[in-house]
Amino acid sequence: MLDKALTELVGTVIRRQFSDAVIHAVAVKPDVDHDGDDILRVTVVVQDGIERLDPEKVLDASGNLWSELGDAGIESFPIVSYMTKADAARRSESV
């Protein structure tokens, strides 16, 4: 699957899962885990000021994402991390 199409698929699933939150960006980076298996590193950037995302939605997001990726023929396991827009800005400044 093309990178753009993959990012769009992942973004759609994440935005659907967190319909009550403002999602500023979703980044997807193919990678390999320590066992040599393909994974997808997914970074979700949410609005500043969010104290905490609903833990149940966070857990469900990974399962739903994995299921939809599988339906699209992608066997890579998604590793999802979340950060605020301010955290993302600080992170990019330190790189």
Secondary structure, 3 states (H helix, E strand, C coil): CCHHHHHHHHHHHHHHHCCCCCEEEEEEEEEECCCCCEEEEEEEEECCCCCCCCHHHHHHHHHHHHHHHHHCCCCCEEEEEEEEHHHHHHHHHHC
